[in-house]
């Protein structure tokens, strides 16, 4: 398991978080306007909605995770959407991703969430190796409407 420390995102993390966020967007072939990224960072710092956690190793950020607890129509308790998860490519498979998901689980438990859910691309085989060990693959199909 990785020696990375998982902690809440802080305002002083902006530059390093931005580097990881851009790597994540590049991985998923996305290009966002700077104001979207700026708005996201502010939301992650503002308690009451999204929350952001980071993995730190040897004084630098090596991973991030963004989650959104929300009400559910299927339960009186909230649920938690693990929206974004990224680990520096050089450290994948070393336990950082698992530690980030475990930290989301702990925060979701603290908030009284009854479950955590997330999505990934079908072809993201490296991530799915982890997800298949810690989660249950759903039968649901996701649709988007731009």
C-alpha positions, 0 to 999 in steps of 0.5 A, a space after each residue: 500500500 502506498 505511503 501517500 497521505 490523504 487529506 482535504 484539498 486546501 487553497 494552497 494546493 491550487 497550482 499542484 491540483 491544477 496540474 493533476 486536474 489538467 492531466 485528468 482532463 487530458 486523459 479523458 480528452 476534455 478541454 474546459 474553459 479556465 473559468 469552469 476549472 476555477 469555479 470547480 476549485 472554489 466549489 471544492 473548497 466551499 463546505 456543503 457541496 462537492 468535497 475534494 481530497 488529495 494524495 500527497 507523497 514526499 511533499 507533492 500532490 500525486 492524486 485527487 478525488 472529487 465527490 458530491 454527496 446528494 439526496 436520493 429518491 431511493 433512500 432517506 439517507 444521502 448517496 455520494 457520487 465519486 465524480 473524479 479520481 486521478 492518480 499520477 501515471 507513474 504511481 498507478 497500481 501502487 495503492 494511491 487510488 484505493 486510499 483515495 476511494 477509502 477516504 471518500 468512503 470514510 467521509 461518506 460514512 461520516 455524512 450518513 451516505 448509504 452508498 457511493 457510486 462512480 463511473 469510468 470509461 469501459 476501456 479504462 482497464 487499469 482503473 477497472 482492475 481496482 474498481 472490480 476489487 472494491 465495488 460491484 459493477 452495475 447493470 445500468 447503462 449511462 446516457 448523456 444529453 448535451 
